Amino acid sequence: MGKSPGGGREEDPMGTVVHTSRISIVREKGPTRIARIEGFPEPVYYGVHGGIKNFYKVEPEKEHAATLDHIVGAVSA
């Protein structure tokens, strides 16, 4: 925090960083992507399924949850 032009203390608008996610995502084949998340030994697979594969007109070798599924799940909890 620093001093504001008026002489008072300036608040940090972002607050304190409590965690930084370190993730690498690599395309494996077609719509399948592999995410490696620091601190977790197993990778997370992303891909397409159901209506999403129908919308994009793709037929993956194996269906996986889409990134959208994880986002919706995170905000629904």
C-alpha positions, 0 to 999 in steps of 0.5 A: 500500500502507498499514500494516496494523493490526498495523504491517506493510505491507498487500499490495494484493490486486488487484495492479497494473492492467496494462490497462483495456479500453475497449469499446462494444457497440451492438445493430444489429438483432435479435441482432446487436451491434457491439463497438468496441474501443479500439485496433482499427480494425475492429469485432467483430460478435456474434450467434447461430448454429447451436444458439444460434439454434435455442435462441432460435428466431431466424433472423438475417440473418447469423450471427455468433459469439456472445459465448459463443464468444469467452469459451470460446475465451479460457479454452481457449487 
